[in-house]
Amino acid sequence: MELKVAVIGGGKIGEAVARSFADSQEITKVIITKRNVSTLRHLQSSKVAVTQDNKRAAKEADVVIIAVKAGDAKNILNEISEFVSGKLVISLMAAVSIKKIESAIPSAKVVRAMPNIAATIGEAITAYAVNPKLSKKDRDRVDFILCRFGDCIEVPENLMDAVTALSGSGPAYIAILIEALVSAGLKVGMPRDIAFKLVTKTLTGTADLLSQKMMHPAELRDSVTTPAGTTIAGIYELEKGSVRTSIMNAVDAATQAAERVAKKFEND
């Protein structure tokens, strides 16, 4: 299989995606675009082309990834519209619906996806929604493309704003939790580097355990919580501080914010 992929927008996510594609044997050519190409020169190779020319990238590619800010959507879509007929166009833009994208590029096969910043190390979770008219072959190709930089999962499009709030914004919430735990380590006398190592490995190990063993989080919690022990003393303070409610409220607020942005773009 020979597959040429264009990445329109060489920001953090776009560059991470392009890197992942460059490492894939099945993808034969990667074209990445950015206004300031000097920041991407290190990617240039026999397989990766760096350019400012969005039209050229869309014309030469079999699959086009749009990794720009939602505010740039209108200009980018108008620019590439005549070069994406019959091609898969995968949007990584938050808040812009499939319907809105299709109105600008009606002859393309449009997919809407939301990765997160972990794409920079190939560990993203990417949720995506497709037009129901896409063939199985197209769906398989979408799955292949999006799983190059982590795991991926198909969801109904009406969940995409919630996806943005949960897994798109999620790394920021988790970073705050890690920061708080490291500070807690400092408070009880632990050097920062040791606290950071313990916290980050505890987090990744816990996530892997839950995933691999298919455990419910409550099951894991109960397995390490003993009567009158240290864990229940800590959990009591967390519940007193309404940590669980705060996290739920944060995701709810972020979802509402995503919905407001989405309505703005639908009305433009």
Secondary structure, DSSP 8 states (H G I E B T S, - for coil): --EEEEEE--SHHHHHHHHHHHT-TTEEEEEEE-SSGGGGGGG-SSSEEEES-HHHHHHH-SEEEE-S-GGGHHHHHHHHGGG-TTSEEEE--TT--HHHHHHHSTTSEEEEEE--GGGGGT-EEEEEEE-TT--HHHHHHHHHHHGGGEEEEE--GGGHHHHIIIIISHHHHHHHHHHHHHHHHHHTT--HHHHHHHHHHHHHHHHHHHHHHT--HHHHHHHT--TTSHHHHHHHHHHHTTHHHHHHHHHHHHHHHHHHHHHHHHH-
